[in-house]
Amino acid sequence: MGKNLKLKAARAAMDMTQQELADAVSVTRQTIVAIERGDYNPTVRLCIEICKVLGKTLDELFWDS
Amino acid sequence: MRCRNNLDERQLLQRGNVFQHTLILLVVLLIANAFLKEEGIVWAEGMWENILIVWAAISLCFCEFIFLEIYPMGKGQTAFYAVLGIAGMAILGMSFFHLAAGTESLTDGYMLTSQGGMVLEAVFLIVIFLVSVFQKLYHRKRREDEDEDEE
């Protein structure tokens, strides 16, 4: 699993830190770090939460084309 | 998204893995001990064999929890590890006092005495504490690296 650069870019575009995103979706900062690095495959539920906070769709953030 | 004990989904997954490792170690050690007993080899006095096997498994469990930053007890977990460390040092201190006085010995032939068992238990407790201290330093360094990476 490669790095999730789309998530990182979307977060940066919203001017959010990893900690702020983690707090917004009620997970630890390490979990956001792991998702961005591609070390952890989040559940659909968490993906949806992240998408809602960042104002993106699941396809935009989590679909590898 | 977090459960009752404040762990998120990734931490819950890791906690399951830690329990799995602990169970495997416990089973392996118990089987090894059973084989040793079958061969007539007693490596620790009385019930210390079983106590030390359980402590070895518990220590692995705690060390993995610490390293993966999983705190099932919440913020009180750090204080708990400190208490374990202090208890370990107290037990070790008392044991050295007895050993220095010459009233007890660590081993009796190839077998650990109850005093030896206590020393080993104290070592497990101190190892848990030391791993928690090391983790604090290591993760602080790693967090700084991640922050630099984020920028």
Backbone of each chain as ProteinMPNN parsed JSONL, in Angstrom:
{"seq_chain_A": "MGKNLKLKAARAAMDMTQQELADAVSVTRQTIVAIERGDYNPTVRLCIEICKVLGKTLDELFWDS", "coords_chain_A": {"N_chain_A": [[0.851, -1.192, 0.0], [0.695, 2.129, -1.005], [1.807, 5.514, -0.253], [-0.666, 7.802, 0.954], [-1.058, 10.376, -0.702], [-3.007, 12.012, -1.619], [-4.778, 12.412, 0.43], [-3.131, 13.738, 2.213], [-2.6, 16.053, 0.759], [-5.18, 17.137, 0.544], [-5.732, 17.656, 3.204], [-3.742, 19.505, 3.78], [-4.577, 21.503, 2.07], [-6.831, 22.36, 3.325], [-5.666, 23.582, 5.357], [-5.07, 22.186, 7.704], [-3.67, 20.539, 10.521], [-2.183, 17.316, 11.213], [-2.949, 16.549, 13.744], [-5.215, 18.141, 14.181], [-6.983, 17.147, 12.262], [-7.142, 14.542, 13.182], [-8.375, 14.933, 15.678], [-10.803, 15.927, 14.774], [-11.992, 13.724, 13.588], [-12.03, 11.969, 15.618], [-9.848, 10.171, 16.222], [-6.513, 8.923, 16.944], [-3.522, 10.901, 16.493], [-1.496, 9.376, 15.493], [-2.834, 7.485, 14.004], [-3.787, 8.938, 11.806], [-1.323, 9.636, 10.734], [-0.415, 7.076, 10.078], [-2.289, 6.356, 8.114], [-1.786, 8.247, 6.12], [0.8, 7.567, 5.471], [0.372, 5.15, 4.397], [0.471, 2.924, 5.919], [-1.645, 1.931, 7.288], [-4.84, 0.619, 6.708], [-7.748, 2.2, 6.6], [-11.088, 1.788, 8.042], [-14.219, 1.816, 6.223], [-15.989, 3.438, 7.477], [-14.374, 5.249, 8.918], [-13.06, 6.411, 6.754], [-15.196, 7.738, 5.537], [-15.804, 9.606, 7.512], [-13.469, 11.151, 7.468], [-13.598, 12.141, 4.866], [-15.917, 13.721, 5.05], [-15.057, 15.707, 6.816], [-12.981, 16.867, 5.357], [-14.279, 17.687, 3.129], [-14.434, 16.212, 0.759], [-14.912, 13.532, -1.681], [-15.181, 9.937, -1.301], [-13.984, 8.683, -3.485], [-12.253, 10.665, -4.393], [-10.338, 10.822, -2.376], [-9.605, 8.211, -1.584], [-9.539, 6.408, -3.681], [-7.619, 4.528, -5.814], [-6.583, 5.207, -8.965]], "CA_chain_A": [[0.0, 0.0, 0.0], [1.536, 3.319, -1.109], [1.434, 6.681, 0.561], [-1.896, 8.47, 0.533], [-0.696, 11.777, -0.899], [-4.23, 12.789, -1.867], [-5.286, 12.797, 1.754], [-2.197, 14.721, 2.755], [-2.801, 17.294, 0.0], [-6.495, 17.679, 0.911], [-5.597, 18.188, 4.568], [-2.929, 20.721, 3.686], [-5.396, 22.53, 1.404], [-7.76, 22.872, 4.35], [-4.783, 24.174, 6.372], [-5.25, 21.416, 8.942], [-2.56, 19.671, 10.917], [-2.604, 15.926, 11.437], [-3.626, 16.511, 15.039], [-6.556, 18.73, 14.036], [-7.812, 16.182, 11.533], [-7.362, 13.411, 14.09], [-9.386, 15.344, 16.66], [-12.09, 16.094, 14.084], [-12.586, 12.412, 13.293], [-11.934, 11.18, 16.865], [-8.828, 9.113, 16.258], [-5.245, 9.482, 17.399], [-2.686, 11.485, 15.435], [-0.715, 8.283, 14.9], [-3.674, 6.813, 13.007], [-3.747, 9.765, 10.593], [0.036, 9.458, 10.196], [-0.353, 5.738, 9.47], [-3.098, 6.353, 6.875], [-1.071, 9.038, 5.099], [1.995, 6.817, 5.059], [-0.045, 3.905, 3.758], [0.741, 1.806, 6.829], [-2.894, 1.43, 7.855], [-5.982, 0.671, 5.805], [-8.858, 2.547, 7.496], [-12.418, 1.244, 7.728], [-15.03, 2.72, 5.391], [-16.588, 4.396, 8.409], [-13.394, 6.314, 9.169], [-12.864, 7.103, 5.465], [-16.332, 8.658, 5.34], [-15.618, 10.705, 8.471], [-12.375, 12.0, 6.955], [-14.12, 12.823, 3.673], [-16.852, 14.766, 5.492], [-14.282, 16.814, 7.41], [-12.168, 17.53, 4.329], [-15.156, 18.112, 2.038], [-14.101, 15.455, -0.459], [-15.621, 12.253, -1.797], [-14.328, 8.759, -1.072], [-13.187, 8.478, -4.707], [-11.18, 11.667, -4.484], [-9.28, 10.605, -1.38], [-9.179, 6.836, -1.309], [-9.585, 5.515, -4.839], [-6.407, 4.507, -6.646], [-6.945, 4.963, -10.364]], "C_chain_A": [[0.89, 1.247, 0.0], [1.059, 4.447, -0.221], [0.147, 7.301, 0.024], [-1.614, 9.974, 0.425], [-1.92, 12.657, -1.118], [-4.828, 13.279, -0.548], [-4.429, 13.908, 2.344], [-2.411, 16.088, 2.082], [-4.12, 17.955, 0.39], [-6.444, 18.3, 2.3], [-4.823, 19.502, 4.549], [-3.729, 21.864, 3.049], [-6.392, 23.152, 2.378], [-6.993, 23.552, 5.491], [-4.974, 23.507, 7.748], [-3.986, 20.632, 9.255], [-3.103, 18.25, 11.088], [-3.391, 15.814, 12.741], [-5.051, 17.042, 14.934], [-7.497, 17.78, 13.3], [-8.151, 14.995, 12.427], [-8.446, 13.745, 15.114], [-10.771, 15.43, 16.019], [-12.775, 14.754, 13.81], [-12.457, 11.434, 14.47], [-11.034, 9.955, 16.759], [-7.541, 9.748, 16.778], [-4.463, 10.028, 16.196], [-1.898, 10.387, 14.716], [-1.516, 7.551, 13.824], [-3.688, 7.599, 11.701], [-2.376, 9.629, 9.916], [0.128, 8.13, 9.448], [-1.138, 5.677, 8.163], [-2.342, 7.094, 5.771], [0.171, 8.307, 4.589], [1.645, 5.522, 4.332], [0.23, 2.687, 4.615], [-0.537, 1.2, 7.396], [-4.03, 1.654, 6.86], [-7.233, 0.971, 6.642], [-10.173, 1.875, 7.084], [-13.174, 2.284, 6.898], [-15.627, 3.823, 6.27], [-15.635, 5.569, 8.673], [-13.123, 7.105, 7.894], [-13.953, 8.14, 5.24], [-16.199, 9.866, 6.264], [-14.571, 11.696, 7.963], [-12.868, 12.812, 5.753], [-15.056, 13.967, 4.053], [-16.088, 15.974, 6.012], [-13.527, 17.584, 6.329], [-12.992, 17.991, 3.118], [-14.823, 17.456, 0.708], [-14.947, 14.189, -0.524], [-14.638, 11.114, -1.53], [-13.42, 8.518, -2.271], [-11.998, 9.423, -4.764], [-10.02, 11.379, -3.533], [-8.738, 9.178, -1.33], [-9.211, 5.897, -2.514], [-8.306, 5.645, -5.654], [-6.792, 4.227, -8.083], [-5.712, 4.544, -11.153]], "O_chain_A": [[1.733, 1.414, 0.882], [0.043, 4.342, 0.466], [-0.099, 7.324, -1.182], [-1.897, 10.738, 1.348], [-1.901, 13.859, -0.853], [-5.312, 14.405, -0.441], [-4.936, 14.884, 2.897], [-2.404, 17.129, 2.739], [-4.187, 19.174, 0.549], [-7.045, 19.347, 2.542], [-5.195, 20.474, 5.207], [-3.587, 23.027, 3.427], [-6.746, 24.325, 2.261], [-7.586, 24.031, 6.457], [-5.03, 24.167, 8.786], [-3.317, 20.124, 8.354], [-4.313, 18.023, 11.104], [-4.374, 15.078, 12.826], [-5.979, 16.478, 15.514], [-8.661, 17.63, 13.671], [-9.28, 14.505, 12.436], [-9.329, 12.929, 15.381], [-11.776, 15.062, 16.628], [-14.003, 14.671, 13.804], [-12.735, 10.242, 14.34], [-11.41, 8.851, 17.153], [-7.485, 10.953, 17.021], [-4.715, 9.661, 15.049], [-1.665, 10.454, 13.509], [-0.948, 7.056, 12.85], [-3.61, 7.016, 10.62], [-2.281, 9.523, 8.693], [0.668, 8.057, 8.344], [-0.711, 5.024, 7.211], [-2.268, 6.626, 4.635], [0.539, 8.422, 3.42], [2.507, 4.881, 3.73], [0.228, 1.557, 4.126], [-0.521, 0.087, 7.923], [-4.161, 2.721, 6.259], [-7.732, 0.079, 7.328], [-10.345, 1.453, 5.94], [-12.82, 3.463, 6.873], [-15.75, 4.976, 5.857], [-16.043, 6.731, 8.653], [-12.973, 8.326, 7.939], [-13.686, 9.264, 4.813], [-16.446, 11.002, 5.859], [-14.762, 12.91, 8.021], [-12.592, 14.006, 5.638], [-15.002, 15.046, 3.462], [-16.42, 17.117, 5.697], [-13.443, 18.811, 6.381], [-12.458, 18.61, 2.197], [-14.923, 18.085, -0.346], [-15.611, 13.819, 0.444], [-13.423, 11.309, -1.534], [-12.243, 8.192, -2.115], [-10.889, 9.036, -5.132], [-8.864, 11.66, -3.848], [-7.555, 8.965, -1.064], [-8.936, 4.706, -2.371], [-7.957, 6.729, -6.123], [-7.274, 3.139, -8.399], [-5.805, 4.292, -12.354]]}, "seq_chain_B": "MRCRNNLDERQLLQRGNVFQHTLILLVVLLIANAFLKEEGIVWAEGMWENILIVWAAISLCFCEFIFLEIYPMGKGQTAFYAVLGIAGMAILGMSFFHLAAGTESLTDGYMLTSQGGMVLEAVFLIVIFLVSVFQKLYHRKRREDEDEDEE", "coords_chain_B": {"N_chain_B": [[-16.055, 7.356, 17.042], [-14.057, 6.375, 18.631], [-13.638, 3.809, 21.089], [-15.065, 2.729, 24.254], [-12.868, 2.698, 26.004], [-11.302, 4.655, 24.975], [-9.728, 4.021, 22.756], [-8.838, 4.093, 19.334], [-9.903, 2.768, 16.07], [-7.612, 1.658, 14.802], [-5.896, 1.271, 16.947], [-7.379, -0.564, 18.428], [-7.258, -2.748, 16.764], [-4.515, -3.236, 16.838], [-4.276, -3.798, 19.545], [-5.579, -6.219, 19.692], [-3.762, -7.776, 18.236], [-1.584, -7.668, 19.958], [-2.574, -9.035, 22.206], [-2.835, -11.49, 21.028], [-0.143, -12.193, 20.493], [0.725, -12.351, 23.124], [-0.781, -14.459, 24.131], [0.172, -16.546, 22.524], [2.885, -16.634, 23.319], [2.515, -17.331, 25.996], [1.323, -19.872, 25.799], [3.364, -21.277, 24.443], [5.46, -21.136, 26.33], [4.275, -22.484, 28.495], [3.927, -25.031, 27.418], [6.596, -25.702, 26.902], [7.53, -25.719, 29.514], [6.025, -27.823, 30.525], [7.131, -29.97, 29.111], [9.74, -29.879, 30.134], [9.226, -30.506, 32.798], [8.281, -33.073, 32.472], [10.613, -34.3, 31.795], [11.803, -34.247, 34.171], [13.05, -31.936, 34.942], [13.351, -29.232, 36.976], [13.151, -25.876, 37.01], [12.623, -23.71, 38.582], [11.812, -22.859, 41.952], [9.047, -24.276, 43.672], [5.978, -22.623, 43.144], [7.021, -20.739, 41.498], [7.8, -21.212, 38.89], [5.429, -21.131, 37.332], [4.496, -18.595, 37.983], [6.52, -16.948, 36.969], [6.375, -17.532, 34.261], [3.861, -16.504, 33.637], [4.365, -13.81, 34.244], [6.313, -13.226, 32.346], [4.805, -13.318, 29.99], [2.957, -11.289, 30.525], [4.679, -9.128, 30.692], [5.649, -8.944, 28.066], [3.263, -8.252, 26.824], [2.684, -5.727, 28.012], [4.974, -4.314, 27.197], [4.67, -4.263, 24.422], [2.28, -2.84, 24.243], [3.157, -0.382, 25.237], [5.108, 0.353, 23.365], [3.604, 0.568, 21.038], [2.036, 2.654, 21.659], [-0.446, 2.273, 22.96], [-2.921, 2.794, 25.203], [-4.788, 1.353, 27.307], [-5.714, 2.034, 29.819], [-5.971, 4.691, 29.743], [-4.877, 8.022, 30.58], [-3.779, 7.397, 33.011], [-2.108, 5.331, 32.679], [0.645, 5.773, 32.323], [1.462, 6.532, 34.865], [0.921, 4.163, 36.13], [2.853, 2.457, 35.009], [5.093, 3.657, 36.072], [4.692, 3.114, 38.772], [4.92, 0.342, 38.688], [7.627, 0.156, 38.038], [8.82, 1.323, 40.314], [7.967, -0.499, 42.246], [9.289, -2.76, 41.308], [11.969, -1.971, 41.644], [12.021, -1.723, 44.415], [11.543, -4.368, 45.222], [13.801, -5.547, 44.109], [15.792, -4.231, 45.54], [15.28, -5.143, 48.165], [15.758, -7.834, 47.791], [18.473, -7.854, 47.126], [19.45, -7.017, 49.552], [18.887, -9.218, 51.181], [20.446, -11.092, 49.839], [22.989, -10.02, 50.138], [23.225, -10.204, 52.849], [23.556, -12.835, 53.074], [21.673, -14.702, 53.719], [19.994, -15.765, 51.88], [19.95, -17.325, 48.59], [20.365, -16.96, 45.015], [20.139, -19.112, 43.288], [19.666, -22.671, 43.486], [21.614, -25.064, 42.934], [20.792, -25.884, 39.69], [18.424, -24.706, 39.844], [16.117, -22.032, 40.221], [15.762, -20.223, 43.2], [13.151, -19.183, 45.514], [13.831, -16.615, 46.097], [15.408, -15.99, 43.928], [13.452, -16.139, 41.988], [11.901, -13.957, 42.737], [13.677, -11.897, 42.198], [13.886, -12.1, 39.435], [11.26, -11.521, 38.728], [11.165, -8.898, 39.605], [12.943, -7.828, 37.786], [11.472, -8.079, 35.419], [9.429, -6.22, 35.974], [10.912, -3.865, 36.126], [11.932, -3.761, 33.558], [9.597, -3.266, 32.077], [9.048, -0.682, 32.99], [11.376, 0.661, 32.117], [11.143, 0.355, 29.357], [8.913, 1.94, 28.949], [9.964, 4.451, 29.559], [11.944, 4.667, 27.591], [10.303, 4.593, 25.367], [8.975, 7.05, 25.577], [11.05, 8.833, 25.011], [11.843, 7.962, 22.459], [9.508, 8.218, 20.903], [9.101, 10.925, 21.118], [11.215, 11.908, 19.667], [10.577, 10.767, 17.194], [8.154, 12.017, 16.653], [8.99, 14.634, 16.329], [10.42, 14.309, 13.975], [8.314, 13.584, 12.268], [6.823, 15.931, 12.333], [8.574, 17.656, 11.054], [8.551, 16.447, 8.592], [5.919, 16.88, 7.899], [5.877, 19.613, 7.494]], "CA_chain_B": [[-15.055, 6.511, 16.388], [-13.262, 5.712, 19.66], [-14.457, 2.957, 21.94], [-15.236, 3.147, 25.642], [-11.585, 2.941, 26.664], [-10.602, 5.72, 24.267], [-8.844, 3.535, 21.697], [-9.479, 4.174, 18.021], [-9.993, 1.471, 15.376], [-6.275, 1.104, 14.553], [-5.365, 0.808, 18.226], [-8.11, -1.78, 18.802], [-6.684, -3.814, 15.935], [-3.182, -3.537, 17.381], [-4.451, -4.429, 20.858], [-5.881, -7.625, 19.406], [-2.508, -8.436, 17.855], [-0.755, -7.79, 21.167], [-3.135, -10.141, 23.005], [-2.522, -12.727, 20.3], [1.272, -12.497, 20.767], [0.826, -12.724, 24.543], [-1.354, -15.805, 24.27], [1.095, -17.492, 21.879], [4.046, -16.787, 24.202], [2.068, -18.055, 27.195], [1.123, -21.281, 25.434], [4.681, -21.862, 24.141], [6.201, -21.295, 27.586], [3.639, -23.531, 29.308], [4.243, -26.328, 26.803], [8.02, -25.953, 27.164], [7.64, -26.059, 30.936], [5.452, -29.166, 30.701], [8.14, -30.921, 28.619], [10.84, -29.891, 31.104], [8.73, -31.249, 33.978], [8.211, -34.473, 32.057], [12.0, -34.796, 31.828], [12.268, -34.151, 35.555], [13.83, -30.705, 35.138], [12.63, -28.165, 37.671], [14.05, -24.717, 36.882], [12.335, -22.723, 39.624], [11.264, -23.464, 43.161], [7.615, -24.171, 43.961], [5.066, -22.075, 42.129], [7.685, -19.66, 40.757], [7.806, -21.523, 37.448], [4.198, -20.616, 36.702], [4.428, -17.137, 38.188], [7.454, -16.291, 36.039], [5.833, -17.685, 32.895], [2.784, -15.507, 33.498], [4.979, -12.471, 34.217], [6.988, -13.04, 31.048], [3.759, -13.005, 28.999], [2.417, -9.959, 30.86], [5.703, -8.126, 30.352], [5.622, -8.766, 26.608], [2.013, -7.533, 26.527], [2.852, -4.312, 28.389], [6.019, -3.681, 26.364], [4.081, -3.984, 23.096], [1.329, -1.727, 24.448], [3.924, 0.858, 25.402], [5.789, 0.703, 22.112], [2.6, 0.936, 20.031], [1.279, 3.777, 22.228], [-1.82, 1.87, 23.269], [-3.11, 3.011, 26.636], [-6.151, 0.954, 27.677], [-6.124, 2.684, 31.075], [-5.989, 6.145, 29.538], [-3.694, 8.777, 31.0], [-3.223, 6.808, 34.225], [-1.237, 4.215, 32.312], [2.045, 6.164, 32.545], [1.683, 6.46, 36.312], [0.901, 2.735, 36.452], [4.168, 1.913, 34.663], [6.049, 4.192, 37.052], [4.473, 2.351, 40.011], [5.526, -0.983, 38.451], [9.083, 0.34, 38.116], [9.192, 1.549, 41.721], [7.771, -1.79, 42.928], [10.388, -3.624, 40.869], [13.218, -1.544, 42.294], [11.893, -2.051, 45.842], [11.735, -5.832, 45.355], [15.211, -5.818, 43.808], [16.564, -3.724, 46.688], [15.106, -6.058, 49.303], [16.416, -9.101, 47.453], [19.925, -7.665, 47.258], [19.718, -6.943, 50.987], [18.91, -10.61, 51.666], [21.587, -11.781, 49.226], [24.203, -9.486, 50.749], [23.28, -10.729, 54.217], [23.931, -14.251, 52.965], [20.592, -15.577, 54.211], [19.321, -16.376, 50.722], [20.747, -17.385, 47.358], [19.543, -16.848, 43.807], [19.904, -20.445, 42.714], [20.006, -23.864, 44.26], [22.007, -25.905, 41.805], [20.307, -25.279, 38.439], [17.043, -24.264, 40.08], [15.937, -20.717, 40.832], [15.078, -20.257, 44.496], [12.062, -18.19, 45.537], [14.498, -15.307, 46.051], [15.771, -15.805, 42.518], [12.197, -15.863, 41.286], [11.512, -12.572, 43.035], [14.598, -11.007, 41.466], [13.493, -12.136, 38.018], [9.991, -10.794, 38.638], [11.517, -7.471, 39.71], [13.564, -7.446, 36.503], [10.355, -7.89, 34.466], [8.759, -4.954, 36.296], [11.812, -2.756, 35.771], [12.002, -3.714, 32.085], [8.38, -2.569, 31.621], [9.241, 0.751, 33.285], [12.422, 1.192, 31.232], [10.584, 0.447, 27.993], [8.019, 3.117, 28.898], [10.832, 5.645, 29.513], [12.554, 4.672, 26.258], [9.241, 4.939, 24.409], [8.743, 8.505, 25.655], [12.146, 9.508, 24.312], [11.836, 7.55, 21.058], [8.364, 8.794, 20.203], [9.29, 12.379, 21.049], [12.121, 12.112, 18.523], [9.85, 10.411, 15.978], [7.143, 13.049, 16.43], [9.704, 15.789, 15.761], [10.714, 13.958, 12.573], [7.05, 13.642, 11.526], [6.459, 17.335, 12.19], [9.426, 18.201, 9.988], [8.052, 15.833, 7.352], [4.636, 17.518, 7.593], [6.173, 20.94, 6.963]], "C_chain_B": [[-14.154, 5.798, 17.407], [-14.17, 4.888, 20.563], [-14.418, 3.472, 23.374], [-13.906, 3.47, 26.324], [-10.687, 3.876, 25.851], [-9.597, 5.236, 23.22], [-9.563, 3.666, 20.364], [-9.357, 2.828, 17.297], [-8.629, 0.828, 15.118], [-5.68, 0.543, 15.846], [-6.069, -0.463, 18.693], [-7.565, -2.987, 18.041], [-5.321, -4.244, 16.491], [-3.284, -4.223, 18.737], [-4.759, -5.916, 20.69], [-4.628, -8.403, 19.053], [-1.609, -8.663, 19.068], [-1.259, -8.951, 22.025], [-2.824, -11.482, 22.354], [-1.073, -13.156, 20.576], [1.442, -13.007, 22.199], [0.338, -14.154, 24.747], [-0.404, -16.854, 23.679], [2.305, -17.728, 22.781], [3.688, -17.62, 25.429], [1.944, -19.555, 26.906], [2.473, -21.967, 25.186], [5.46, -22.122, 25.428], [5.605, -22.399, 28.457], [3.945, -24.918, 28.752], [5.709, -26.687, 27.067], [8.218, -26.384, 28.616], [7.113, -27.474, 31.207], [6.453, -30.239, 30.25], [9.309, -31.039, 29.602], [10.454, -30.701, 32.341], [8.701, -32.741, 33.694], [9.598, -35.116, 32.109], [12.598, -34.711, 33.235], [13.115, -32.924, 35.84], [12.948, -29.646, 35.8], [13.551, -26.943, 37.68], [13.758, -23.605, 37.886], [11.589, -23.395, 40.761], [9.747, -23.245, 43.273], [6.794, -23.62, 42.816], [5.732, -21.007, 41.262], [7.778, -19.93, 39.267], [6.607, -20.869, 36.775], [4.092, -19.103, 36.834], [5.317, -16.431, 37.17], [6.984, -16.406, 34.588], [4.738, -16.643, 32.656], [3.38, -14.095, 33.41], [5.695, -12.194, 32.899], [5.96, -12.639, 29.987], [3.191, -11.61, 29.246], [3.409, -8.863, 30.458], [5.725, -7.871, 28.849], [4.402, -7.934, 26.206], [2.185, -6.042, 26.829], [3.867, -3.615, 27.492], [5.464, -3.351, 24.974], [3.083, -2.832, 23.186], [2.079, -0.393, 24.482], [4.492, 1.283, 24.055], [4.803, 1.158, 21.042], [1.724, 2.1, 20.488], [-0.197, 3.442, 22.409], [-1.98, 1.978, 24.785], [-4.541, 2.643, 27.036], [-6.644, 1.625, 28.955], [-6.183, 4.201, 30.932], [-4.72, 6.795, 30.055], [-3.025, 8.2, 32.251], [-2.218, 5.705, 33.945], [0.241, 4.531, 32.602], [2.384, 6.06, 34.029], [1.744, 4.994, 36.758], [2.266, 2.101, 36.165], [5.238, 2.4, 35.647], [5.933, 3.424, 38.37], [5.091, 0.953, 39.871], [7.043, -0.903, 38.599], [9.545, 0.51, 39.55], [9.065, 0.239, 42.498], [8.915, -2.746, 42.582], [11.691, -3.272, 41.567], [13.194, -1.866, 43.78], [12.148, -3.54, 46.069], [13.201, -6.185, 45.137], [16.098, -5.394, 44.972], [16.497, -4.679, 47.865], [15.833, -7.381, 49.048], [17.92, -8.985, 47.6], [20.326, -7.593, 48.724], [19.839, -8.354, 51.565], [20.131, -11.356, 51.13], [22.891, -11.332, 49.877], [24.367, -10.021, 52.172], [23.636, -12.219, 54.233], [22.863, -15.209, 53.451], [19.898, -16.315, 53.071], [20.301, -16.494, 49.567], [19.802, -17.338, 46.159], [19.17, -18.221, 43.246], [20.271, -21.54, 43.705], [20.34, -24.927, 43.222], [21.605, -25.211, 40.519], [18.903, -24.691, 38.61], [17.022, -22.883, 40.726], [15.252, -20.893, 42.179], [13.936, -19.245, 44.451], [12.643, -16.786, 45.505], [14.905, -14.978, 44.613], [14.559, -15.468, 41.673], [11.749, -14.429, 41.497], [12.389, -11.579, 42.279], [14.192, -10.941, 39.988], [12.174, -11.38, 37.798], [10.253, -9.282, 38.695], [12.135, -6.974, 38.412], [12.484, -7.204, 35.446], [9.68, -6.535, 34.691], [9.615, -3.763, 35.863], [11.926, -2.621, 34.25], [10.78, -2.971, 31.522], [8.546, -1.066, 31.814], [10.26, 1.362, 32.321], [11.932, 1.33, 29.792], [9.668, 1.668, 27.879], [8.832, 4.406, 28.841], [11.448, 5.776, 28.121], [11.532, 5.106, 25.205], [8.985, 6.436, 24.386], [9.789, 9.238, 24.825], [12.085, 9.229, 22.81], [10.692, 8.228, 20.298], [8.435, 10.316, 20.142], [10.153, 12.716, 19.827], [11.363, 11.857, 17.216], [8.817, 11.476, 15.63], [7.789, 14.3, 15.832], [10.004, 15.546, 14.287], [9.45, 14.067, 11.714], [6.614, 15.084, 11.301], [7.272, 18.003, 11.091], [8.943, 17.725, 8.615], [6.766, 16.524, 6.89], [4.853, 18.896, 6.959], [6.763, 20.825, 5.562]], "O_chain_B": [[-13.564, 4.761, 17.106], [-15.332, 5.234, 20.772], [-13.82, 4.508, 23.665], [-13.825, 4.401, 27.125], [-9.468, 3.886, 26.02], [-8.7, 5.989, 22.841], [-10.758, 3.383, 20.268], [-8.788, 1.874, 17.828], [-8.491, -0.392, 15.202], [-5.046, -0.512, 15.847], [-5.44, -1.342, 19.283], [-7.429, -4.083, 18.584], [-5.016, -5.432, 16.598], [-2.493, -5.111, 19.054], [-4.268, -6.756, 21.443], [-4.439, -9.535, 19.498], [-0.96, -9.702, 19.194], [-0.466, -9.756, 22.513], [-2.582, -12.478, 23.036], [-0.806, -14.324, 20.857], [2.188, -13.951, 22.459], [0.967, -14.949, 25.445], [-0.204, -17.918, 24.265], [2.713, -18.87, 22.992], [4.448, -18.493, 25.848], [2.408, -20.39, 27.683], [2.706, -23.083, 25.649], [6.048, -23.19, 25.602], [6.339, -23.161, 29.086], [4.191, -25.861, 29.505], [6.027, -27.826, 27.409], [8.983, -27.305, 28.902], [7.678, -28.219, 32.008], [6.61, -31.271, 30.902], [9.804, -32.133, 29.872], [11.252, -31.48, 32.862], [9.044, -33.562, 34.545], [9.744, -36.298, 32.419], [13.757, -35.063, 33.45], [13.817, -32.867, 36.849], [11.932, -29.228, 35.245], [14.616, -26.977, 38.296], [14.546, -22.67, 38.03], [10.844, -24.356, 40.568], [9.244, -22.155, 42.998], [6.892, -24.076, 41.676], [5.086, -20.43, 40.387], [7.83, -18.997, 38.465], [6.744, -20.151, 35.784], [3.652, -18.417, 35.911], [4.913, -15.431, 36.576], [7.175, -15.489, 33.789], [4.697, -15.991, 31.612], [2.942, -13.284, 32.594], [5.685, -11.068, 32.4], [6.205, -11.738, 29.185], [2.97, -10.843, 28.309], [3.02, -7.811, 29.95], [5.809, -6.724, 28.408], [4.492, -7.037, 25.368], [1.866, -5.196, 25.994], [3.661, -2.475, 27.074], [5.754, -2.291, 24.419], [3.045, -1.961, 22.317], [1.685, 0.581, 23.842], [4.368, 2.442, 23.659], [5.12, 2.03, 20.233], [0.785, 2.488, 19.793], [-1.077, 4.228, 22.055], [-1.259, 1.332, 25.546], [-5.41, 3.513, 27.098], [-7.85, 1.77, 29.157], [-6.422, 4.91, 31.91], [-3.635, 6.219, 29.988], [-1.856, 8.476, 32.521], [-1.559, 5.205, 34.857], [0.989, 3.671, 33.067], [3.448, 5.568, 34.404], [2.518, 4.634, 37.645], [2.774, 1.313, 36.962], [6.158, 1.664, 36.005], [6.94, 3.12, 39.009], [5.705, 0.442, 40.808], [7.666, -1.775, 39.204], [10.542, -0.084, 39.961], [9.931, -0.101, 43.304], [9.439, -3.447, 43.448], [12.424, -4.149, 42.023], [14.219, -2.24, 44.352], [12.873, -3.925, 46.987], [13.776, -6.998, 45.861], [17.034, -6.101, 45.344], [17.513, -4.99, 48.488], [16.436, -7.965, 49.948], [18.574, -9.887, 48.125], [21.406, -8.047, 49.103], [20.756, -8.653, 52.329], [20.766, -12.135, 51.839], [23.781, -12.141, 50.137], [25.481, -10.257, 52.64], [23.973, -12.78, 55.275], [23.118, -16.406, 53.582], [19.288, -17.364, 53.28], [21.35, -15.85, 49.56], [18.611, -17.631, 46.268], [18.047, -18.45, 42.797], [21.071, -21.349, 44.621], [19.453, -25.603, 42.701], [22.018, -24.079, 40.27], [18.281, -24.241, 37.648], [17.79, -22.594, 41.644], [14.271, -21.629, 42.288], [13.774, -18.532, 43.461], [12.032, -15.869, 44.956], [14.765, -13.845, 44.152], [14.619, -14.634, 40.77], [11.28, -13.766, 40.572], [11.912, -10.557, 41.787], [14.161, -9.87, 39.382], [12.008, -10.686, 36.794], [9.659, -8.5, 37.953], [11.888, -5.846, 37.987], [12.565, -6.248, 34.675], [9.397, -5.801, 33.745], [9.111, -2.786, 35.309], [12.004, -1.513, 33.72], [10.907, -2.153, 30.611], [8.229, -0.276, 30.926], [10.039, 2.443, 31.775], [12.261, 2.293, 29.1], [9.646, 2.344, 26.85], [8.443, 5.352, 28.156], [11.47, 6.863, 27.545], [11.839, 5.868, 24.289], [8.801, 7.028, 23.323], [9.471, 10.137, 24.046], [12.251, 10.135, 21.993], [10.883, 8.742, 19.196], [7.892, 10.929, 19.222], [9.876, 13.65, 19.074], [11.484, 12.619, 16.257], [8.622, 11.802, 14.459], [7.221, 14.944, 14.95], [9.865, 16.442, 13.455], [9.491, 14.569, 10.59], [6.104, 15.432, 10.236], [6.756, 18.798, 10.306], [8.926, 18.471, 7.636], [6.538, 16.73, 5.698], [4.143, 19.301, 6.038], [7.081, 21.838, 4.94]]}, "name": "protein", "num_of_chains": 2, "seq": "MGKNLKLKAARAAMDMTQQELADAVSVTRQTIVAIERGDYNPTVRLCIEICKVLGKTLDELFWDSMRCRNNLDERQLLQRGNVFQHTLILLVVLLIANAFLKEEGIVWAEGMWENILIVWAAISLCFCEFIFLEIYPMGKGQTAFYAVLGIAGMAILGMSFFHLAAGTESLTDGYMLTSQGGMVLEAVFLIVIFLVSVFQKLYHRKRREDEDEDEE"}
